């Protein structure tokens, strides 16, 4: 499994000519010998586009390079850049083929900036990882990287990146996020403000531009302000001429994103062009009118038709959001004369004025002789019948209780209450009520003596009916010893 270490970038540049060469880890032997220098001084790669490539410190001319020692590891394999951001770089490698007779103590990553001659260690001590991130780099930095495997006998030959690493600003393509309410036609009324706030993304900050129906904006009517995260289009007082397609374009180094927003500025419509009374017959009047010349820059929702009789002069609405341009008004009162008017309606409301008929619709009286039919009185007489009987009931001593039932009869029946077939009328302990066919018997503070069968009897000239129920008044429970 690959391990990763994080290190800060060493400060080294072309002007650091007096700095000391990179020191080996404490466990390494001295590098003064020819063999050690040949081991630590491989020729660095030459950048393809630079004439002055960084070069490692040259070995003394009189010293010949010694063959690699079997005690030190060979060069790491497959050194490659994994990731580059605007302030860091991550490199990885594979272990060397030969670890040396003395074993591997770790790896040392070194950095040499473009134009400099010194390799500077990134990590002061060898680390046992095969992936390392160098952080705190500055924009514009360009440098070479190399890594060497280290044993107790010293550092083996390094593996060097073939191309220099260039720290550049990461470009995030521009992207526009149109709010949900602006993804459909944005409708405003004449005189209202238009304030569109459109968020966007992009790094570095992209350049914003607006157009109206493909043309540049009128700076006297439209104000645009673009911040770091959004662009705002503002119109203080919208007019119908401000309707159209507004397109926002964000550009960044050859990349661009576009978003279109449709704006519709509307107002109240004009009245119908003309209206006339076509015909009057019976209690009906037929009207016809022409659509308005100005619909308010949007479609009509319909027409509102009103009538007013000559006597009162008050207007009453007959039809609302009526779409045809002809209608028939019915149920007019005989003997009255009527005027009619029609309003146009759209999303802003009714037109400010209406088209009104010039002539009156007079509803004439017809010569009709009424022939009343003989009235046959219906007989509603009915013998008593209970629609809701009495229900058995259990009560507690000392708490008043009520018995209910419902009876239907015509003429109104006489109600008689009985207990155990004995008439209880006049007894102050009972109160009988009868209203709208509902019969009620109230028993005041009953005792166990009041238990029994209660009967309600209804009597009129056509017959009689009765219902009964059982009332049980439970006595208090006796104490148990």
C-alpha positions as CSV (number, residue, x, y, z in Angstrom):
1,X,0.0,0.0,0.0
2,X,1.4,3.4,-1.0
3,X,2.2,5.8,1.9
4,X,2.4,9.6,1.5
5,X,4.4,12.2,3.3
6,X,3.9,16.0,3.2
7,X,6.7,18.5,3.2
8,X,7.1,22.2,2.8
9,X,9.0,23.5,-0.2
10,X,12.6,24.5,0.7
11,X,13.6,28.1,-0.1
12,X,16.2,27.9,-2.8
13,X,16.6,30.0,-6.0
14,X,19.2,31.1,-8.5
15,X,20.6,33.7,-6.1
16,X,21.5,31.0,-3.5
17,X,25.0,30.5,-4.9
18,X,26.7,30.6,-1.5
19,X,24.5,27.9,0.0
20,X,26.1,24.6,1.0
21,X,25.5,21.4,-1.0
22,X,22.7,19.0,0.2
23,X,24.0,17.1,3.2
24,X,23.5,13.3,3.4
25,X,21.5,11.9,6.3
26,X,23.5,11.4,9.6
27,X,23.8,7.6,8.9
28,X,25.5,8.2,5.5
29,X,29.3,8.1,5.3
30,X,31.3,11.2,4.0
31,X,30.8,12.1,0.4
32,X,34.3,13.6,-0.1
33,X,35.5,10.5,-2.1
34,X,35.2,10.2,-5.8
35,X,32.8,7.2,-5.5
36,X,30.4,9.1,-3.3
37,X,30.4,12.2,-5.6
38,X,29.8,10.1,-8.6
39,X,26.9,8.5,-6.8
40,X,25.3,11.8,-5.8
41,X,26.1,13.8,-8.9
42,X,24.2,12.5,-11.9
43,X,23.6,14.8,-14.7
44,X,20.2,16.5,-14.3
45,X,17.7,16.6,-17.3
46,X,17.8,19.6,-19.6
47,X,14.4,21.4,-20.0
48,X,13.4,21.4,-23.7
49,X,12.5,25.1,-23.7
50,X,15.3,26.5,-21.5
51,X,18.9,27.1,-22.5
52,X,20.1,27.2,-19.0
53,X,19.1,24.0,-17.3
54,X,20.0,23.3,-13.7
55,X,23.1,21.1,-13.4
56,X,24.3,19.2,-10.4
57,X,27.7,20.2,-8.8
58,X,30.4,18.7,-11.0
59,X,32.9,16.2,-9.5
60,X,36.6,17.1,-9.4
61,X,38.3,16.7,-12.8
62,X,41.1,14.5,-11.5
63,X,38.7,12.0,-9.8
64,X,37.3,9.2,-11.8
65,X,33.7,8.0,-11.1
66,X,33.7,4.7,-9.2
67,X,31.2,1.9,-10.0
68,X,28.1,1.9,-7.8
69,X,28.7,0.1,-4.5
70,X,26.7,-3.0,-3.7
71,X,26.0,-1.5,-0.3
72,X,23.8,1.2,-1.6
73,X,20.3,0.8,-3.2
74,X,19.8,1.3,-6.9
75,X,17.7,4.2,-8.3
76,X,13.9,4.3,-7.4
77,X,11.6,3.3,-10.3
78,X,8.8,5.0,-12.1
79,X,9.2,8.5,-10.6
80,X,6.1,10.5,-11.7
81,X,4.0,13.5,-10.9
82,X,0.6,12.5,-9.4
83,X,-1.0,15.9,-8.9
84,X,-0.2,19.6,-9.3
85,X,-2.2,22.4,-7.7
86,X,-1.6,26.2,-7.5
87,X,0.5,25.7,-4.3
88,X,1.6,22.0,-4.1
89,X,2.9,19.1,-6.1
90,X,2.6,15.3,-5.4
91,X,5.1,12.8,-6.7
92,X,5.3,9.0,-6.4
93,X,7.7,6.3,-7.2
94,X,8.3,2.6,-6.9
95,X,11.0,0.9,-4.7
96,X,14.4,0.2,-6.4
97,X,15.2,-3.2,-7.9
98,X,18.2,-3.6,-5.6
99,X,18.0,-2.5,-1.9
100,X,21.7,-3.1,-1.3
101,X,23.3,-5.4,1.1
102,X,22.8,-3.1,4.1
103,X,19.0,-2.7,3.5
104,X,16.9,0.4,2.9
105,X,16.6,3.2,5.4
106,X,14.2,5.4,3.3
107,X,14.1,8.0,0.5
108,X,15.3,11.5,0.2
109,X,13.4,13.9,-2.2
110,X,15.4,16.9,-3.5
111,X,14.3,20.0,-5.4
112,X,16.3,22.3,-7.7
113,X,14.6,25.4,-9.0
114,X,15.1,26.5,-12.6
115,X,18.2,28.6,-13.0
116,X,19.8,27.3,-9.8
117,X,22.7,24.9,-9.4
118,X,22.0,23.4,-6.0
119,X,19.8,20.4,-5.2
120,X,18.0,21.1,-1.9
121,X,16.5,18.3,0.2
122,X,12.8,18.5,0.7
123,X,12.9,16.2,3.8
124,X,15.8,16.5,6.2
125,X,15.7,12.7,7.1
126,X,15.0,9.7,4.9
127,X,11.3,8.7,4.9
128,X,9.9,5.2,4.3
129,X,7.1,6.4,1.9
130,X,6.8,6.1,-1.9
131,X,4.6,9.2,-2.3
132,X,5.3,12.7,-1.1
133,X,3.5,16.1,-1.4
134,X,5.5,19.3,-1.4
135,X,3.4,22.3,-0.2
136,X,3.6,26.1,0.2
137,X,4.8,26.6,-3.3
138,X,4.4,30.0,-5.1
139,X,2.7,30.6,-8.4
140,X,5.2,30.7,-11.2
141,X,7.7,28.3,-9.5
142,X,9.5,26.0,-12.0
143,X,11.8,23.3,-10.7
144,X,13.1,19.8,-11.1
145,X,12.6,16.9,-8.6
146,X,14.7,13.8,-7.9
147,X,14.5,11.0,-5.3
148,X,17.2,8.7,-4.1
149,X,17.1,5.5,-2.0
150,X,19.3,5.6,1.2
151,X,21.0,2.9,3.2
152,X,23.5,3.1,6.0
153,X,26.2,3.1,3.4
154,X,24.9,6.2,1.7
155,X,22.5,7.3,-1.0
156,X,22.1,5.4,-4.2
157,X,21.7,7.0,-7.7
158,X,18.6,9.3,-7.9
159,X,15.7,9.0,-10.2
160,X,15.1,12.5,-11.8
161,X,11.9,13.8,-13.4
162,X,12.5,14.3,-17.1
163,X,10.4,17.5,-17.3
164,X,10.3,20.4,-14.8
165,X,7.3,21.0,-12.6
166,X,5.5,24.4,-13.2
167,X,3.2,25.8,-10.5
168,X,0.4,27.6,-12.3
169,X,-3.0,28.9,-11.2
170,X,-5.6,26.2,-11.6
171,X,-8.3,27.4,-14.0
172,X,-11.9,26.6,-13.1
173,X,-14.1,26.8,-16.2
174,X,-16.9,29.4,-15.9
175,X,-20.4,28.1,-14.9
176,X,-23.6,30.1,-14.5
177,X,-26.3,29.0,-12.1
178,X,-29.6,30.5,-13.1
179,X,-32.1,30.7,-10.1
180,X,-35.2,28.5,-10.5
181,X,-37.6,31.4,-10.7
182,X,-35.7,32.8,-13.7
183,X,-35.8,29.6,-15.7
184,X,-39.2,30.6,-17.1
185,X,-40.4,34.0,-18.4
186,X,-39.8,36.7,-15.7
187,X,-42.9,38.9,-15.7
188,X,-43.0,42.5,-14.3
189,X,-45.4,45.3,-14.6
190,X,-44.7,48.7,-16.1
191,X,-43.0,50.9,-13.5
192,X,-41.7,48.1,-11.3
193,X,-38.0,47.4,-10.7
194,X,-36.1,44.6,-12.4
195,X,-33.4,43.1,-10.2
196,X,-31.7,40.0,-11.5
197,X,-29.0,38.4,-9.4
198,X,-27.2,35.6,-11.4
199,X,-24.6,33.5,-9.5
200,X,-21.6,32.2,-11.3
201,X,-18.4,30.2,-10.7
202,X,-15.0,30.3,-12.2
203,X,-11.3,30.8,-11.2
204,X,-9.8,33.2,-11.8
205,X,-12.8,35.6,-12.0
206,X,-14.3,35.4,-15.5
207,X,-15.3,38.4,-17.5
208,X,-19.1,39.1,-17.7
209,X,-21.0,40.7,-20.5
210,X,-24.8,41.2,-21.1
211,X,-26.8,41.6,-24.2
212,X,-30.5,42.4,-24.9
213,X,-31.9,40.6,-27.9
214,X,-28.4,40.2,-29.2
215,X,-27.5,43.9,-28.9
216,X,-25.5,45.9,-26.3
217,X,-27.5,47.2,-23.2
218,X,-28.7,50.7,-23.0
219,X,-26.5,52.1,-20.3
220,X,-29.1,54.9,-19.5
221,X,-31.8,52.4,-18.6
222,X,-29.9,49.3,-17.5
223,X,-27.3,49.1,-14.8
224,X,-25.0,46.0,-14.5
225,X,-22.7,45.2,-11.5
226,X,-20.5,42.1,-11.5
227,X,-18.9,40.9,-8.2
228,X,-16.8,37.9,-7.4
229,X,-19.7,35.5,-7.3
230,X,-22.6,37.0,-9.1
231,X,-23.7,39.5,-11.8
232,X,-26.6,41.8,-11.1
233,X,-28.8,43.5,-13.8
234,X,-31.0,46.3,-12.5
235,X,-33.7,48.4,-14.2
236,X,-35.2,51.1,-11.9
237,X,-38.5,51.5,-13.7
238,X,-39.3,48.9,-16.3
239,X,-41.0,49.8,-19.6
240,X,-42.5,47.6,-22.2
241,X,-39.5,48.2,-24.4
242,X,-37.4,46.4,-21.8
243,X,-39.1,43.1,-22.7
244,X,-36.9,40.5,-24.5
245,X,-34.1,38.0,-24.1
246,X,-31.2,39.0,-21.9
247,X,-28.1,36.9,-22.3
248,X,-25.2,36.7,-19.8
249,X,-21.9,35.5,-21.1
250,X,-18.9,34.6,-18.8
251,X,-15.5,34.3,-20.5
252,X,-12.3,33.0,-19.1
253,X,-9.2,32.3,-21.2
254,X,-11.0,30.9,-24.3
255,X,-13.7,29.2,-22.2
256,X,-17.3,30.7,-21.9
257,X,-20.7,30.0,-20.4
258,X,-24.0,31.5,-21.4
259,X,-27.4,31.9,-19.8
260,X,-30.5,33.4,-21.3
261,X,-33.3,35.0,-19.3
262,X,-36.6,36.1,-20.8
263,X,-38.2,39.2,-19.4
264,X,-41.8,40.3,-20.1
265,X,-43.0,43.8,-19.0
266,X,-46.8,44.1,-19.1
267,X,-49.5,46.6,-18.1
268,X,-53.3,46.7,-18.1
269,X,-55.1,46.3,-21.4
270,X,-57.2,48.8,-23.2
271,X,-61.0,48.5,-23.4
272,X,-62.8,46.7,-26.1
273,X,-62.8,48.6,-29.4
274,X,-66.6,48.8,-29.7
275,X,-69.8,47.3,-28.3
276,X,-73.3,47.2,-29.7
277,X,-76.7,45.8,-28.6
278,X,-77.7,43.2,-31.2
279,X,-81.2,42.3,-30.1
280,X,-83.7,42.3,-27.2
281,X,-86.4,39.7,-26.8
282,X,-88.4,38.6,-23.8
283,X,-86.1,39.0,-20.8
284,X,-83.0,38.6,-22.8
285,X,-80.4,40.9,-24.5
286,X,-77.7,40.0,-27.0
287,X,-74.3,41.9,-27.1
288,X,-71.3,42.0,-29.4
289,X,-68.0,43.8,-29.0
290,X,-64.5,43.9,-30.7
291,X,-61.2,43.0,-29.0
292,X,-59.0,45.8,-27.6
293,X,-56.3,47.3,-29.8
294,X,-53.8,47.1,-26.9
295,X,-53.7,43.9,-24.9
296,X,-51.0,45.2,-22.5
297,X,-48.1,43.2,-24.0
298,X,-49.6,39.9,-22.9
299,X,-52.6,37.6,-23.7
300,X,-56.0,38.4,-22.4
301,X,-57.6,36.3,-19.7
302,X,-61.1,37.3,-20.9
303,X,-63.8,39.9,-20.5
304,X,-66.0,41.1,-17.7
305,X,-69.6,42.0,-18.6
306,X,-71.7,44.2,-16.3
307,X,-75.3,45.5,-16.4
308,X,-77.1,48.4,-14.8
309,X,-80.8,49.2,-14.8
310,X,-81.8,52.8,-15.5
311,X,-83.7,53.2,-12.2
312,X,-80.8,52.6,-9.8
313,X,-77.7,53.1,-12.0
314,X,-75.8,50.5,-10.1
315,X,-73.5,48.1,-12.0
316,X,-73.6,44.4,-11.4
317,X,-71.2,41.8,-12.8
318,X,-72.9,39.2,-15.1
319,X,-69.9,37.4,-16.6
320,X,-66.2,37.2,-15.5
321,X,-63.2,36.1,-17.7
322,X,-65.6,35.4,-20.5
323,X,-63.6,34.6,-23.7
324,X,-66.0,35.0,-26.7
325,X,-66.9,38.4,-28.0
326,X,-70.7,37.8,-28.1
327,X,-73.0,36.9,-25.2
328,X,-76.6,36.8,-24.2
329,X,-77.8,38.4,-20.9
330,X,-80.9,36.7,-19.5
331,X,-83.2,37.0,-16.5
332,X,-83.7,40.8,-17.0
333,X,-86.7,42.3,-15.1
334,X,-89.8,43.2,-17.1
335,X,-90.4,46.9,-17.4
336,X,-86.7,48.0,-16.7
337,X,-84.2,49.5,-19.2
338,X,-80.6,48.3,-19.0
339,X,-77.2,49.5,-20.0
340,X,-74.2,47.2,-20.5
341,X,-70.4,47.6,-20.4
342,X,-67.5,45.3,-21.0
343,X,-63.9,45.4,-19.5
344,X,-60.8,43.6,-20.9
345,X,-58.7,41.7,-18.4
346,X,-55.1,40.3,-18.4
347,X,-52.6,39.4,-15.6
348,X,-52.5,43.1,-14.4
349,X,-56.2,43.3,-14.0
350,X,-59.2,45.0,-15.7
351,X,-58.8,47.7,-18.2
352,X,-59.0,51.2,-16.8
353,X,-62.2,52.0,-18.8
354,X,-64.9,50.0,-20.4
355,X,-66.9,49.9,-23.6
356,X,-70.5,50.9,-22.9
357,X,-73.6,50.4,-25.0
358,X,-75.1,53.7,-26.3
359,X,-78.7,52.5,-26.5
360,X,-80.8,51.0,-23.7
361,X,-82.2,47.5,-23.7
362,X,-85.9,47.9,-22.7
363,X,-87.7,44.9,-21.4
364,X,-91.3,45.2,-22.5
365,X,-94.3,43.9,-20.6
366,X,-96.1,41.1,-22.6
367,X,-99.9,40.9,-22.7
368,X,-100.2,37.7,-20.7
369,X,-103.4,36.7,-18.8
370,X,-102.7,34.7,-15.8
371,X,-104.9,31.7,-15.3
372,X,-104.3,30.5,-11.7
373,X,-105.0,26.9,-11.1
374,X,-107.1,25.7,-8.2
375,X,-105.1,25.2,-5.1
376,X,-105.4,21.7,-3.6
377,X,-104.5,21.6,0.0
378,X,-102.5,18.6,1.0
379,X,-103.5,16.6,4.1
380,X,-100.6,16.2,6.4
381,X,-102.5,14.4,9.1
382,X,-100.6,11.5,10.6
383,X,-101.1,9.2,13.6
384,X,-98.2,9.3,16.2
385,X,-95.1,7.2,15.5
386,X,-91.8,7.2,17.3
387,X,-88.8,7.9,15.1
388,X,-86.3,7.5,18.0
389,X,-87.3,5.1,20.8
390,X,-86.2,5.2,24.4
391,X,-83.0,3.5,25.4
392,X,-82.2,1.6,28.6
393,X,-80.2,3.8,31.0
394,X,-78.1,3.3,34.1
395,X,-77.7,6.2,36.5
396,X,-75.9,7.1,39.7
397,X,-77.8,8.2,42.8
398,X,-77.9,11.9,43.4
399,X,-77.1,12.9,39.8
400,X,-80.0,14.0,37.6
401,X,-80.6,12.0,34.5
402,X,-82.6,12.4,31.3
403,X,-84.6,10.1,29.0
404,X,-85.0,11.0,25.3
405,X,-87.2,9.9,22.4
406,X,-88.6,11.4,19.2
407,X,-92.2,11.3,17.9
408,X,-93.8,12.4,14.6
409,X,-97.6,13.2,14.4
410,X,-100.1,15.7,13.0
411,X,-101.9,17.3,14.7
412,X,-99.5,17.7,17.6
413,X,-99.9,14.8,20.0
414,X,-100.3,14.8,23.7
415,X,-97.3,13.3,25.5
416,X,-97.8,11.2,28.7
417,X,-94.9,9.8,30.8
418,X,-95.5,6.8,33.0
419,X,-93.4,4.8,35.5
420,X,-94.3,1.1,35.9
421,X,-97.6,1.9,34.0
422,X,-98.4,4.7,36.5
423,X,-98.8,8.3,35.3
424,X,-96.1,10.5,36.8
425,X,-97.4,13.9,35.6
426,X,-97.5,16.5,38.3
427,X,-94.8,14.8,40.3
428,X,-92.2,17.5,41.2
429,X,-89.4,14.9,41.0
430,X,-90.0,14.7,37.2
431,X,-89.9,17.4,34.5
432,X,-91.3,16.6,31.0
433,X,-90.4,18.7,27.9
434,X,-91.5,18.4,24.3
435,X,-90.1,20.5,21.5
436,X,-90.1,19.9,17.8
437,X,-91.0,16.3,18.3
438,X,-88.3,15.6,20.8
439,X,-89.6,14.4,24.1
440,X,-87.4,14.6,27.3
441,X,-88.0,13.4,30.8
442,X,-85.7,14.7,33.5
443,X,-85.4,12.8,36.7
444,X,-84.0,15.0,39.5
445,X,-81.5,13.4,41.8
446,X,-82.7,9.8,41.4
447,X,-82.3,7.2,44.1
448,X,-82.5,3.4,43.8
449,X,-86.2,3.7,44.4
450,X,-86.6,5.5,41.0
451,X,-85.4,2.4,39.1
452,X,-88.1,0.8,36.9
453,X,-89.7,0.8,33.4
454,X,-90.5,4.3,32.0
455,X,-93.0,4.7,29.2
456,X,-93.6,7.6,26.8
457,X,-97.1,7.7,25.2
458,X,-98.1,10.0,22.3
459,X,-101.9,10.5,21.6
460,X,-103.8,12.5,18.9
461,X,-107.1,12.2,17.2
462,X,-105.7,9.7,14.7
463,X,-104.3,7.2,17.2
464,X,-101.6,6.7,19.8
465,X,-98.1,5.1,20.2
466,X,-95.8,4.4,23.1
467,X,-92.2,3.4,23.8
468,X,-90.5,2.3,27.0
469,X,-87.2,1.6,28.5
470,X,-85.6,0.4,31.8
471,X,-83.8,2.8,34.2
472,X,-81.5,1.3,36.8
473,X,-80.2,3.6,39.6
474,X,-77.3,1.8,41.3
475,X,-77.0,2.2,45.0
476,X,-73.7,3.0,46.8
477,X,-71.4,0.0,47.3
478,X,-71.3,-1.2,50.9
479,X,-67.9,-1.3,52.6
480,X,-66.4,-4.8,52.9
481,X,-64.8,-6.0,56.1
